């Protein structure tokens, strides 16, 4: 498809204009705030300006939101990246060590060591780091369970650690599952999630009675929930 590309400016906003063999006008704003307009090849400049101006309020609002919350760089699990263990930042360092089969970290040096083959891919490196999180959760599970069951007065039948989309869940058979990525977050986040799931052993839904239980056993749970979901700090 033939494309004529030029840069224009309307009300002080730079716009990338691409004229193509298409029938309609299209406008989109990229995550970095770039405004892009695709136009039929022979459409007049006046028609394009009118189209953009008719959407100017939306353009300005969307650009402002995007620029306030720039897109996060894609995690590649490479040297120098910052990753978190129990809410504390660590620098990732890839190493070639045949004797080390698992990721490990040095708390004093704030370094996570990832033993990987020379041609490792992102999935392989992610798996090693996630296994470190799994081990951290398992190693500290008894501490969290003792503390949270004391508060709630209920014990689960079983607790599993796995990688999943939500932070935790509780089945009606009293089996609780916790997300291994909780090991990234400050410990209070794991306590909140575990108390949340233990409260489901008393009240299975999220109605007023459930919220009252949370208020009783974890009075600042709303603030902790916000901390748990802060992607910028702990992802």
N, C-alpha and C positions, 0 to 999 in steps of 0.2 A: 504494500500500500504506500503510495506517495505521500510524504509528510513534509510540510513546510513549517519550520519551527522558528519562533521569534519570542523576544521578551518585551512585554509592555508594562505599563504602570497605570493603575486606576486608583484615584484617591490615595496615592502614596503607597499602595500595595503592589509589589512586583508580581507579575503573573506570567507564567509560561503558556504561550498560545501555540497550539499545534493545529494547523489546517490540514484536514484529511478528506478523503473521499467518503464522507459519511453524510447522513441526512439531517441529523439533529445536533444541537449543542449539548455538551456535557461539561460539568464543572466538578472538580474534586479537590480536596485539601489533604495533602500527605501528612503523616505524623510529625514531620519536622516543620510544618507550617507552610510549606510550598503550595501555592495555588496554581492549579493546572486547568486550562480550558481547552477542550477539543471542539473544533468548529468545522462546519462544511467548508470546502475549499474556497468557494466564491462568495461567502457571506460577507457583507460590508462591515467595516470597522465600527460604524455607528450601531449596527444591530448587536455586535458583540459587546460593545460598551454598555448598551442598554440592558442586555442580559446580565452582565456582571453587576451592574449598579442595582438591579432589582433584587439581588441576593446579597448585597453588601453587608447588611446587618448580620446575617448568618455567617458570612465569611469572616468578619471581624471577631465575632464571638467564638467561632470554632478555632481560628488561628490563636487567639489568646489562650484558650484552654489547652491547645496542643503545646504551645510554647511554655506554659506553666508546668506542664507534665510531659517533658520530652521522653521519647521512646527509650526504653532500657536497651543497652547493647546486648546482643545475643551471648548467652553464656557458652563458652567453648572449653572450659576446664583446662586452661593453659597456664603456663608460668606467669606469675604476677597477679592473677585474678584474686579478688577478695571473696572469701567464702566464710561462713559463720558456723561456730560450734557453741551452743548454749548462749547465743546472743553476742558472742565476742568475735571480732574480726580476725581472720587468719589469712596469710598470704599463701597461695597455692604454689607448690614447687614439684615439678615432675622429676622423677629420678629413675635411673636404670639400675635396678638392684635385684639380682636373681634370687637372693635370699628372702626378700620381702614380698610377700604375696598379697598383703592387704595394705590399704591406706592407713597412715598413722599421723599423729601430730605432736608437736613439741610446744607445750603451753608456754614455756619461758621465752621461746623465740617467736611465738605466734606464727608458726609455719605448719601447714598441712603438707605432708609428703605423699605423693601419688606414684607408686612404682608401676610403670607402664612400659610396654615394648616401644621401640623407636617409632613404629608406624601406627600407633594407637589412634583410634577415632574418638569422636566426641562421646558416642554411646558407651564405649569401653571405659573411658575416664569417668563418665557420670556414674556408671555402675559401681566402680571402685569407691567413689566418694559416698554414694548412697549406702553401701555396705558399712562404711564407717559410721554413718548416722544410725544405721540399724543396730550396730554393736553398742553405740553410746546409749541408745534407748533401752536396750536389753540390760546393760550394765547398771543403769540407774532406775530400772523399773520398780524394784522392791522399795526403794526410797519413796518414789512418787505414790505407789500403792498404799504403803503404810500411812503416809501423811493424809492422803485424800480419803481413804476408807475410814480413818479416824474421824474426819470432819463429817462425812455423810452417814456413816454407820451402816453402810452396805458394801458387800464384796462381790465382785464379778466372778462368774464361774471360770472364766479364762480371759487372758489378755493377749492379743496378738499384735505384732508390729509388722506393718507392711507399707509399701508405697501406694498411695491412693490419692484421689482428687480432694476429698474432704479431710478435715483434721482428725476426725474420729467418728466412730459409730457404735451403737449398742443394739444388739439383737434381743428379741423377746426371750431367747433362751439364756440370757444373762452373759453372753459372750461379748466382750469389748475389743474393738480394734483401734489402734492408734497409728497415726501417720508417722513413718520413720523420719520425715523431714521436720518433725517437731524438735529434733536435736539441733536444728539451726537456731531455734528461737531461745529467748531467755527462759529459764526453768519455770517461771511462773505461768508461762503459756501452756506447758504440759500439765501443770496442776489444774489450770482452768479447764482444759479439754477433758481431763480425767474426771474432775468433779461434775462437769456437764454430763458425761456419759453415766456416771454413777447415779446421778439424779434421775436418769431414765429408768433405773431399777425401782424407783418409787413412783414416778409419773412418766409415762412413755411419750406423751405428746409435748408440745411446746406452749401450752396454754398458761393462764395466770398462775395456776398452782405450781407449775414447773418453774416459772420465773421467781415465784416466792421462795422456792427451795434454793435456787441459785443465789438470791439476795441474802439468804440466811447463811449458806455454807461458803459463799465466795462474794462478799459484798461489793467488791470492785470489779466484778466480772465484765461489765460493759467496757471499762477502760482496758482491761487485759485483752478483750476480744479485738479492740482496735489495734493494739500493739501486735497481736498475732497476725493481723492481716495487713500490716505495713510492709508492702513489697520492697519499697525503696531501701529499707534498712537491713532486711534480713534475707533477701532473695539472691 
